[in-house]
Amino acid sequence: MDFRIGQGYDVHRIEAGLPMWLAGVHVPSEFGFVAHSDGDVAIHALCDALLGAAALGDIGKLFPDTSSEWKDADSKDLLRIVMERIREKGWEVSNADITIALQAPKIGPYIARMRDVLASVMDIEKDQVSVKATTTERLGFVGRGEGCESWAVVLLRRG
């Protein structure tokens, strides 16, 4: 059996009056992400981890923010396309682990739904997807409420 590990990272600035999408779930908030697409940092980090593990480039290469085709795109659709690409190369997801750093709002109540949504979009079992939330204890741009960061790690298997 062949294995590959990939890691991904994404960050977006936060601004009032925009929707907040995290791991495919709308999180009620007066603030949201400034982005070319819907700004879902968790899915963007996950896509980069998947693409990196399969040596297929990165999210910016596949979905350039200079293209009107991806303007306001639903990140769940981007994740579906990434999953098609890795499966075309013979890879399957063993597991995905995502960490979201956000000072506010608290996203703990949405994590179970996030895992459900990601598992469904990726066509894998819920127990193959982990989503964790943290703050930065008011340190840095995340702590000041200026932005959100997300990291993802995946293990792919083939054979």
Phi, psi and omega per residue, in radians:
M1 nan 2.423 -3.125
D2 -1.808 2.376 3.142
F3 -2.185 2.619 3.033
R4 -2.433 2.452 3.064
I5 -1.935 2.411 3.060
G6 -2.309 2.614 3.079
Q7 -2.263 2.580 3.137
G8 -2.424 2.755 -3.123
Y9 -2.551 2.484 3.017
D10 -2.606 2.722 3.131
V11 -2.558 2.486 3.030
H12 -2.448 2.581 3.056
R13 -1.309 2.612 3.135
I14 -1.857 2.439 3.109
E15 -2.496 2.606 3.116
A16 -1.151 2.569 3.029
G17 1.484 0.042 3.127
L18 -1.886 2.667 3.101
P19 -1.284 2.609 3.092
M20 -1.937 1.979 3.059
W21 -1.963 2.224 3.099
L22 -2.367 2.169 3.127
A23 0.911 0.658 3.075
G24 1.426 0.102 -3.087
V25 -2.046 2.344 3.044
H26 -1.335 2.116 3.129
V27 -1.808 2.016 -3.141
P28 -1.020 2.198 -3.111
S29 -2.896 2.654 3.052
E30 -1.395 -0.105 -3.135
F31 -2.095 2.671 3.074
G32 -2.575 -2.982 -2.988
F33 -1.755 2.368 3.030
V34 -1.451 2.076 -3.073
A35 -2.878 2.855 3.059
H36 -1.246 -0.700 3.088
S37 -1.696 -2.600 3.096
D38 -1.380 -0.081 3.034
G39 1.335 0.328 -3.093
D40 -1.222 1.612 -3.051
V41 -1.053 -0.573 -3.122
A42 -1.178 -0.809 3.121
I43 -1.195 -0.651 3.128
H44 -1.102 -0.752 3.086
A45 -1.110 -0.708 3.117
L46 -1.097 -0.769 3.104
C47 -1.045 -0.771 3.116
D48 -1.104 -0.675 3.106
A49 -1.112 -0.777 3.135
L50 -1.110 -0.845 -3.139
L51 -1.107 -0.709 3.133
G52 -1.121 -0.744 3.140
A53 -1.083 -0.628 -3.129
A54 -1.580 0.067 -3.124
A55 0.991 0.777 -3.117
L56 -1.951 0.395 3.105
G57 1.597 -2.509 -3.117
D58 -2.494 3.035 -3.051
I59 -1.095 -0.614 3.127
G60 -1.183 -0.539 3.089
K61 -1.259 -0.750 -3.089
L62 -1.351 -0.649 -3.085
F63 -2.266 1.254 -3.037
P64 -1.091 2.440 -3.139
D65 -1.359 0.069 3.033
T66 -1.638 -0.070 -3.095
S67 -1.731 2.243 3.094
S68 -1.163 -0.348 3.120
E69 -1.028 -0.560 -3.068
W70 -1.800 0.089 3.117
K71 -1.095 2.206 3.139
D72 1.086 0.394 -3.117
A73 -1.109 2.529 3.003
D74 -1.344 2.085 -3.076
S75 -1.089 -0.405 3.063
K76 -1.093 -0.628 3.089
D77 -1.168 -0.669 3.092
L78 -1.096 -0.744 3.122
L79 -1.103 -0.678 3.096
R80 -1.061 -0.760 3.138
I81 -1.122 -0.756 3.104
V82 -1.047 -0.760 3.123
M83 -1.084 -0.682 3.075
E84 -1.061 -0.757 -3.117
R85 -1.116 -0.779 -3.110
I86 -1.228 -0.594 3.110
R87 -1.215 -0.591 3.059
E88 -1.040 -0.506 3.127
K89 -1.563 0.064 3.067
G90 1.565 0.197 -3.102
W91 -1.688 2.601 3.011
E92 -2.259 2.669 -3.135
V93 -1.451 2.181 2.976
S94 -1.442 -0.868 3.051
N95 -2.813 2.796 3.077
A96 -2.342 2.390 -3.137
D97 -2.258 2.122 -3.033
I98 -2.141 2.367 3.029
T99 -2.097 2.314 3.123
I100 -2.028 2.195 3.080
A101 -1.866 2.026 -3.080
L102 -2.661 2.270 -3.127
Q103 -1.272 -0.772 3.141
A104 -2.734 2.580 0.033
P105 -1.381 2.936 3.054
K106 -1.200 2.277 -3.079
I107 -1.933 0.044 3.105
G108 -0.877 -0.744 -3.131
P109 -1.133 -0.230 -3.080
Y110 -1.813 -0.084 -3.012
I111 -1.116 -0.733 3.132
A112 -1.052 -0.742 3.114
R113 -1.149 -0.695 3.111
M114 -1.033 -0.773 3.126
R115 -1.095 -0.726 3.097
D116 -1.043 -0.842 -3.090
V117 -1.115 -0.850 -3.131
L118 -1.078 -0.764 3.121
A119 -1.057 -0.741 3.140
S120 -1.114 -0.849 -3.127
V121 -1.083 -0.691 -3.104
M122 -1.452 -0.154 -3.101
D123 0.992 0.883 3.053
I124 -2.320 3.068 3.141
E125 -1.396 2.624 -3.134
K126 -1.031 -0.605 -3.109
D127 -1.292 0.017 3.032
Q128 -1.651 -0.044 -3.073
V129 -2.161 2.203 3.052
S130 -2.054 2.367 3.029
V131 -2.240 2.232 3.136
K132 -2.203 2.632 3.117
A133 -2.130 2.568 3.073
T134 -2.592 2.854 2.951
T135 -1.910 3.128 3.051
T136 -1.990 0.461 3.098
E137 0.920 0.672 3.099
R138 1.180 0.317 3.103
L139 -1.700 2.565 3.051
G140 1.192 -2.995 -3.085
F141 -1.129 -0.562 3.079
V142 -1.177 -0.813 -3.132
G143 -1.085 -0.544 3.107
R144 -1.426 -0.031 3.139
G145 1.345 0.405 -3.123
E146 -1.591 -0.333 -3.069
G147 -2.902 -3.115 -3.130
C148 -2.386 2.478 3.079
E149 -2.105 2.658 3.027
S150 -2.546 2.480 3.067
W151 -2.127 2.560 3.072
A152 -2.433 2.526 3.028
V153 -2.275 2.381 3.097
V154 -2.291 2.682 2.984
L155 -2.077 2.131 3.082
L156 -1.835 2.647 3.095
R157 -2.337 2.644 3.082
R158 -2.518 2.403 3.047
G159 1.799 nan nan
